[in-house]
Amino acid sequence: VHALHNRVHSLDAGAADEEQNPARPARLPVRDHARGRQRTISPFVTFTSGGARWRCNVCYMVNEMPSDYDYDRQTRQLVERSTRPELTLGTVEYIAPSEYMVRPPQPAVFMFLIDVSFAAVDSGVLSTVCESILGSLDKLPGDSRKRVGFITYDDTLHFYNLRASLSQPQMMVVSDVDDVFLPAPADLLVNLEESAELVKDLLAKLPGMFASSRRVHSCLGPALQAAFKLMSPTGGRVSVFQSTLPSVGAGALKNRDTASGGGGGGGKDLDCLNPATDFYKKYAVDCSRQQIGVDTFLLGGQYVDVATLSGLSRHSSGTCYHYPGFHRQRNPELHRKVAHELRHILERPIGLEAVMRVRCTKGINIHTFHGNFFVRSTDLLALPNVSPDNAFAMQMSIEEELKNSPTASFQTALLYTTSSGQRRIRVHTLCLPITNQLADLYAGADVGALTALLTKMAVDRALSTRLQDAREALLNVCIDILTVYRNSFATSSQSASQLVISDSLRLLPLLVSASLKSAAFRLSAGGSLDMRCHQMCLMKQLSVPQLLNLLYPHMYALHRLAGSPYGLLDDEGKTELPPLVQLDSSLLTRDGIFLLSTGQQMFMLVGKALSPDLCSAIFGVPSYEHINPNLMGLPTIDSEMSFRVRNILGKLRSEPSIYPLLHVVKEDDPRLRMPFLRNLMDDRTEQTVAYPQFLAHLQRTVSGKQ
């Protein structure tokens, strides 16, 4: 369920935000949705008493139908109910009446916490962050009341007085990080419109102010405490940019990535996958209560304890971003990725002070939620910040027999404040048929949604028990699904040597096998502890399409483009991608170029026997030996093949929220060849079998349960 999409049909054209709702309908009267009873009319209600009443499809209660659904008092004309958006569309938005406001809508407030320790300065994190914020400053969501503030920190705290009457920003240093106080608290959060020049001046000067700093420690915890004191009255968004392990003051951490092998073993490794301290979780919960969301950006080449610091975002409806190995000079492509994604994050639409409630047909119970939020009550999620990139999943159980209706309904109501200060209710309604036929259930199964939910459940299992238990749970669910189907629908002509499954779930064994080989769940080291923990974060917060791409990457054979339409622009300026290649190393050829995309990054494997013509057309060099082994981008060459390949890369980077890095992998480069091979999910690994052997194992296990 995406809580906040970019486009929605608003029930008040005058209130529609230009960015979020560019296509606006004619003005329609706003209808309070079943005030006090928390139900919303939808296309799936039924009318009774000649249309004078409507029966709720969620709770089955009968309500009086408002008269102006048939009569427009402004035009004094009869209207057709079929013209009402809320009676024809599954997603509508209401302007919330005053009883849905605990306080007047607050302004959009942005607080930036920037690590200025030696690691942040030396790697170029500080300059990249300042440039990105400066470039997006005029596009931050919000109205004329928008406010911003900055705190930088190493082993001391630096506050900045940005009062509009000043001629230049004033820095105030607080060295006592054990007892944090706010110097000049009234001038640390300022109206952006009034203090724009001072803010721009500060961002331009910050990198130079700390260019000679040699302070290696970082007091993230005290900086967070200061930000909380500043933002508690209004709420808003805190963006944390951290480059090293917090080592001073509250929330100080120690390096746990020693001999853990990426957290792949038993009890000791379980401790490494969980937070080292509950400071950041408690802080995030306190932030949620004060309508503060926290986005965490972890950059640099050092261990930063993603397992612990990601709790800042997990419990405050923010997002944790991890950029290992960041160095502006040595890795300019990673700098480009950070700048691109940070610009998107800063400029995207944002909802403030949000809560989301999910209701379903009587007899169905929601018992578990997945995503980044704080559960305020059994069915109410607190979301201080919500954006189009947020995604959530729910586990439901059938508690009673569903016999009052042939359909089951699910309704999500998101109450939030737009960045321009308007309180709205966005309602998504989904209605599905009820069946008592197992065949219908299997035929209607969504393998993508099922896999996404299973991986989220497996992450929870890994964090609460052992990694091995999570792997076994994934495998056992797959076996159970296959066993029930075989025992129910296998025909006499289908031998015990066949693996029988419905068409809708044909990819389930493949996706489960890929999940077991993913960085989150594989038992072998093959990466840092931070990498494993961040992969688990991604599985909890990505949408279904993004997660499926991460689990089972897409691979294309670029050397076969000649004479095909792939990579060229059609009449509408769109690029068609080439056919997918199975993720099997036996299909790789030494004279080919294979592009593999996980959605988060891309690998371009170049074979040693690549023809000189392709070397020249794509890389601008005469032969394979001349290709730069550190190449992370393609040169612009005046050739059709270069044009095709760059179009394909552009297509794969069209998702605005993610800018996948490109790694050019030479066949004989052991440094990058192994990361590429780990993404070939059909292959055998140190701990897992190849996909054909995995299918054979499933078949034997399922046959043995007959």
N, C-alpha and C positions, 0 to 999 in steps of 0.2 A: 504494500500500500504506500504510494507516494503521498506524503502529507500535503505538499504544496507544489502544484504544477505551475508552469509558466502561464498557461492560459486557462481561463475558466469563464463560464457564462454567469455574469453578475446579474443580480436582480435589481440593481439600481445603476443605470448608465452614468448618472452624474457622479457616482462614487467610485466608478471603476478606475483603477490605477492605470495610467497610460502604458507603463512598461509591462505590467502583468496581463492586461486585458486590452490589447490594441484594437480588437474588433468588438465593438460594443453594441448591444441590442437597443431597441427603443426603450424609453423609460417605462418601467413596470412598477406597480405598487408592491412594496415590501410587505411580506406577511410574516408575523411572528409565528414561529413554528411550535405549535402545541405548547404554549407557555406553561411552565410549571410541570408539565408531564414529560418533557425532554424527548419528544418525538417529532419527526419531520415528515411532512407529506412528500410522496415520491411517485414516480410513474407506476409503482407496483402496488399501490393501495387499491382497494375495491370500493365502489360506491354502492350505497344501499338507500332505501326509501326514496327511490326515484332521483337519486343524485343529491338529496338533501344531507346525507351523512357519508362519512368515509371510514373505512375499517383499516386500521394500521396493519401493515404487513409484517411488523416486527413483534408487537405485543398483542395484536388482534383486538384492541379496544376500539369502540365505535365513537366517532367524534362528529360534532356538528360541522357542516361545510359552510365556510364564510360566504356571505352573499356576493361579495365583489369578485368571486371567482367566475361568476356568470355576468356581472354587470360592472362596467367601468364608470365610476362616479365622476371622473374628470371629463370624459367625453360623452357621458350619459348615453352609452350604447351598450347593447348586449355583446358579450364576447364569447368566443369558443374556448373551452377549457384546453383544447389541444394546442392553443397558442401560449399556454403558460409553461415557461422553462422547467419549473419544478415538477410538472406533470408529464414531461416528455424527455427529460435529460437525467442521466444517472449522477451527474455532478453539477451542483448549483451552489451559489454563495449568497448568504443573507447579510444584510447590515444589522448588526446586533443591537437590540434595544438596551436601554440604560441598565436594566436589571442584570445584564451580563457583564457589568463593569464593577470591579471592586474599587477602582479609583479611575480618575480620568486617564485617557491614553497618554503614556509617557513618550518623550522624544526618543529617537534612535541615538544610543550612546555607544561609542566605540573607544575602548581602552586598549592600548598596545603596550605589552610588556616585552622588552627586547633585551636579550642577553648581550652584554658588551664585554664579556671576559676575553682573554687572549684568544681562545679557540674561535670565538665568533668573529673577532676582528681579523685574525690571520687567514681564516678560510674565506672571507668575503661575505659571510652571512649578513653582517651588519649593513654593508653597503647595498646588497641585493634587496634586503627587506625595506630599507629606507627609500630606495628608488621605486620599488613596487608600490609602496603606500603613497608616495608622492605622485606617481602617475595615475593612481585611482582616486585621489583625494576628492576631486570634483564630481566623481561618480558614485560615491558612497550612498547607499540608499537612505532616504530620510527627507524631511522637509526643512524649513528654515530654522527649526528648533534643534537640529542635529548638533551633537556635542562630541568632542574627542579629547583624549588625554594620553600622555606618554609617561612611562616609567622605564628607565634603563637600570641595569644592575650587574654588578660583578660580585665582589664581597661587601659592597655597600649599595645603598639605594640612591638613585638620582631622580629627583622630581623636577618638573619643568613648569614654571609660571608662564602661562600664555595669555595673560590678561590683555585685552585688546588695546588698552591705553599705553602699553609698554612699547619701546622702540625696538627691542629685541628680546628673545626668550631668556629667562633667568633660570639657571640650574641651581637646585638646592640639594645638598648631599646629606643623607642620614646614615651615619656609620653604625648606629646601635640597631642591629638587625634582630636582637632578641626582644626588643620592646618597640615595635614599629609605631611611629606617629606620623601625622600628615602635616608638613609645613605649608602654610597658606592654603588650606583645603578648598577655599572658595575659588581659587584661580588655577586649579590643576585639571579640572574638566571645564572646557570652554566651548562656547558656541562657535562652530566651525566657520559659519558665514562671517562672524564678526572678527575672528582671529585668524583668518585664512592665511594672511601673509606671514604671520609669526609662525604658524604651523609649518608652512613650506620652508621658511628660513631654518627652522629647527631640523627638519628632515634632511635638508641639504648639508647642514653642518655636522650632524651627528657622526658620520664616519670619520671625519677629520678630528673631531674632539677626542676620540679614543684610539686614534691610529697608532700612538706610541704606547698604549697600555700593555702591561705585562702581568696583569692580575689574572690568575688562573682559576680562581674560585668563583662560584656562582651561588647566589642566595635567592633562588626561585621562590621558596616558601614565603619569606618575608615580603617579596614583591607581590605575591598573590594576596597576602593579607592586606597590604596597603590598597591594592585595587578593589578588594571587597569593601573596605571602609568607604572608598570614594563612590562606589556604584550602588551600594545597598539602597539608597533612597529612590533610585530610578530604575535599576536594572539595565540591561544592555548586553553587549558582547565584548568579551575579553579575548584578545588574540595574543598567544604566548609564543615567542620565538626563542627556542632553547638549543644551545650548541654543545653543552657539556653536562656532565652529571651534577645535579645540585649538591653542593658540598658544605654549605654554610647555613646556619639558622634552622628554623622549622622545616621539616621535610627533607633534610639532608639524606643523601643516599650513598651506598657503597657499590662498587663494581661486583656484580654477581655472575658475570659471564666469564667464568674462569675455566673450569674443566667440565662444564655441564654438557658440552656437545650439542648446544642449541636447545636444551631442555627436553631431550628425547628419552629420558630414562624413567626412574621410579620416583620415590617420595621426595628425594632431594631436588630433583628437576622440577617436580610439581611446585615446590616453593619458588623456583625461579620464574615460573609462568604466572604466578600470582603476585600481587603488589607486595613490596617489601615493607610498606607502612600503610596504615589507613588514613594518613594525613590528607592525601589528595582526594580520596573518596569522600571523606567527611567535608572537606572544603567544597567539593563539587555539589554535594547535597545541600549545603548551606547556600551556595550560589543559586541552586534551583529554587529554593524557597524565596529568594530575593529577585527572581526573574533575571538572573545573570547566566548567560551561556558562555562556555569556554572552548575556543578552538586552539588546538595544540599543534605547533609546527616544530618537529624535532629534526635538526639539520646538523651535519658535520660527520667527521670520520670516526668519532669515538662512540663507545657504548653509552647510551643515555637512559637505559631502563624503561623501555616502552611499556613493559608490563605494569609498572607503577604509574608513570606519568599519563598514560592513556586514560586512567580513571578520571582525570580532570574533565575530559570530554564525554566519557561514557555516561556519567551520571548528571550531566548538565545540558544534554542534548546538543553538544558540540561534535566536532570531528577531530580525530587525531591523524596528522599527516607525518610521514616519516621519509626523510631524504638522506639515506646513508651515503657517506663518501662525498658530501658536498664540499667543493672547493671551487671558487669562482674562476680562478686562473687555470687550474689544471683540468677542470671539467666544465667547460663553457656550456655544453649541452644541458647539463643538470641545472646550471644557473638559468638557462632559458626555460626549462621545465618549471622550476620554482616560480619564476617571474610570471609565466603564463597562468599557472594554477592559482597563484596568489591574487592575480588581477581578477580572475573569475570569482574567487571566493569573496573578495572585497566588494565587487560590483553587483553580485547576483541579488535578486529580490530576497527580502528577509521578513519573516513574521516574528513579532515580539509577544511576550507574555502569553504564550499559547498553552492550551490544554487540549488533549485529544481523548475522546471517548469512543469506544467501539461497542456497538450493541448488535445482538443477533436474535434470531427467532427464538421464542420461548422453547426451552428444552435443550438449547445449545449453550454451552458454557465456555468462556475464554479463561484459560488458567495460566498461560505463560505468554509474555511479550518478549520480542527480541529487537534490539536496536539501541540507540543512545537516548536515554531519557531517565526520569525518576518517577517511579510508580507512586502516585499520591494516594490512590485508593485502588480497590480491586480492578476497576475498569477505567481508571482515569490516569493518563500519562501527562506529566508536567514537562513542557517543552519551552524553556525560556526563549530559545531561538529556534526557528524552523525555516528550512529553505527548500528549493526544488530538488536538491541533492540528497535529502533525507529519505530513508526507506525503513520500513518496519515490518515485522512479521509477527503473527499470532498463532498460538496453538489452541485448538478448540476441542471439546469433547461433547458427545451427545449424551445428555443426562436423562432425558425422557423420550418417550416415543413421539415422533413427529407425525401427528395425524390430523392436525387442524387445517393443514394447507398442503397443496401439492408442491409448494416451493419453500425454500428457506432463504431468509433475507439477512444481509449484513450491512450495517450502516455505521459509517465513521463520521463523526462531527468534530471538526477542528475549529476551536474558538481562538482567534488570534487578533493582534493589532498590526495593521499594515505599517510600514516604515513612515508613512505620511500621517499616522495617528488615527486611523479609522478602525473601529472594532468590527470584525466580521466573523461569520460562521460559514465554514466551507463544509459541505455535506457530500459524501460519496455513498451511493447506495448500489448494492449488488444483490441480485436475486438469482438463485440457482434452483434447478429442479430437484426434488427429493425422489429417490428411487429405492426399492427394496430388492433390486436385481444386482447381483454382484458384477455381472457382465457390464452393466451400464456404468457402474462405479469405476471399473478399470478402464473402460473406453473413454471416460471423461477425465481421467487423471492428467494433471499438468506436471510433466516430468521436471520441468525447470523449477517450478514453485516447490515441488516435493524435495528436490535436491537441495535447494537453498535452505529450506527449513531443516532438513536433516543435518547439514553442515553447521548451522547455528546451534542446534541441539548438541552436536558433537563437541563444539567448542566449549559449551557449558560443562559437558561431561569431563572433558580434558582438564578443565580448571578446578573441578570439584573432586575428581578421583585421580585417574592416571591417564596418560596419553594412550596407552595400550587399551584401556577400557573404552575410550572414545572410538578407537579404530574398530574394536570388536562390535560396538553398538551399531556403527555404520554398516558393517558387513552383515550383522544379524537382521537388521531391518530389511535389507535387500533380499536376503535369503527367505525371510518370512513372506514378503510380497510375492516372490516367485513361487514359493511352495503353495500358497493358497491358490494362486492362479492355476498352477499345474494340476493340483488335486481337484479343482472345480471344473476345468475346461479342457484338459488334455484329451485328445481322441485316441481311439485304439490304433490309428495309423501312425501316431507320434510315439516313437520308441523312447525308452528310458535314456538313450544317449542324446536326446534333443533337449535343448533349453527352451521351454515354452513361455512366452510372455506376450502381453497385448501390444498392439501397435503403438499405443500412446506411451508405453513405458520401455520401448526397445532400447532407449539410450540410458536407462537407469543403471545397468551394470557398468557401462562405460564411465558414467559420471561418478559412481561410487568408487570405482578403481582409481580414477583420476584424483578423487578427494584423498584417498589413502596415500597417494604419492605426492600430494601437495606439501608445500613448505610448512603448513600448519600442523599436519598430522604424520608426516613421515618420521620413522624412528632414527634414521641415520642423521648425522650432524648436518652436512651440506649447507651450512649457513649459520649466521649468528643467532643468538638468543633474541636479540631485538627484531631480527627478520621474522622469526617464527611468531613472536608475539604480535607484530604488526599484521602479519597474514591473518591471524585470528581476529584482529580488529576489523580487517577488511571483510571477512566472512560475516561478521555481525552487522556491518553497516552498508554494504553494497546492495544495489538493486539486483534483481534476478538476472537480467541480461549481462550486467557487468561481472557478476559472480560466476556465471557459467563460462564466460570468456576467460576468467582467471583460472578456473579449474581445468578446462580443456581448451588450450590456446588454439588459435587459427594459424595454419601454415599454408603458404602459397609458393609455387614454383615460378620464380620471376624469369628464368631463362627460357620459358616457353611462351612468352608474351607475343613474340613476333608473329604477325599474320592473324592475330586475334583482336577482338574489340576491347579486351581488358586493358584498363589503364588509360584509355582515350576518353575524351569528353564527349558526351552525347549532345543532342540539340538543346537540352536544358542545362548544360554545364555540369552534369553529374558524371561520376566515374563508376564504372562497373568493376567489381573486384574479380580476380580470377578464381577458378574452382579451388576448393580446399583440398589439401593433401593430408592424408592420414599421418598421425604423429608416430611414425615408425621409422627408425634409423635405417632399416633395410631399403627404404625408398629414396634415401639421399644418394645423389650421384656426385662424383668428383668434378664433373664439368658443369655443375649447376649452381644457382643462387637460390636459397630458400629463405623466405621471410616468415618469421614466427612472431605472432602478436598475442600477448596475454591481456591486452587492455591497459595494463600498467606500464609495460615496457615492450620493446621489439628487439628481436635478434635477426640479423641478416647473415646467414652462413654462406661463405664463399668457398667453393671447392678449389683445390689446388690445380685442377686441370681446366679451369675456366678459360674460355677462348680469349685471345688478345682483343678481338673485336668487342666483346662484352666488357672487358676490363677498360677499354678506352671509352666506350659509349656510356658507361655508368659511373666509373670512378675517375676517368680522365688520366689513366696511367697505361703504359704499354703492356704490362703483364701482371700476373698474380703477385710476383715477388715485390713489385713496387707499391702495392696497396699498403697504406699506413695501418699498422695493427691497432693503433689507438683511435682510429676514425670513429666518430660518433654522429656524423652527418654526411650527407652526400653533396658533392659539388654540383653546381648548376652548369650543365653541359648542353650544348646545342645539338642534341640528337633525339630521335624519336624514343629510343629505349630509356634514356634519362628522363624524358618527359613522362612516359608511362609510369616508371617506378616512383617518381616524385608525386605524381597524382595519386597513386595507390597509398603512399605514405600519408599524404594529405587527407585522404578518405579515412584512414585508420586513426587519424588525429582529429577527426571532426567532432568528437565528443567534447563539449566546452569545458567540462569539469576536470578532465584528465589530459595531460600531454605526455604520451608514452615516449620514453627515451629510446633512441635507436643505438644498438650496439652492433658494429660490423665485426663479425667473427670469422677470422681466417681459419681454415680447416686445421692447421697445425698450431693454433694458439691455445695452449692448455688452460690459460687464465680464463678465457671466455667460452671455450668449447664445452666445459662441464656445465655451466649454468644453462647453456642452450640444450644440452642433452637431457638435463633434468626435466625439461618441459616436454619431452617426447613421451607422452603419457601411455602410449601403447607398448613401450619398451620395458624390459626387465631392469630392476634396480637392485641395489645391495640387499634390500629388505623385502622387496615385492616381486612377484612374477610378472611376466609379460601379459598383455591383455588376453590373448588366446588361452593361456594357461589359467588365467583368472576365471574366464568363462567355463573352462573345463572343471575347475574346482566348484564353482557354483552349481553346475549341472550334477556333479556327483553328490554334493550335499543335499540338493533339492530332491534328487531321486531317492536318496537314502531316507528321506522323511515321509515317503508315500505310505 
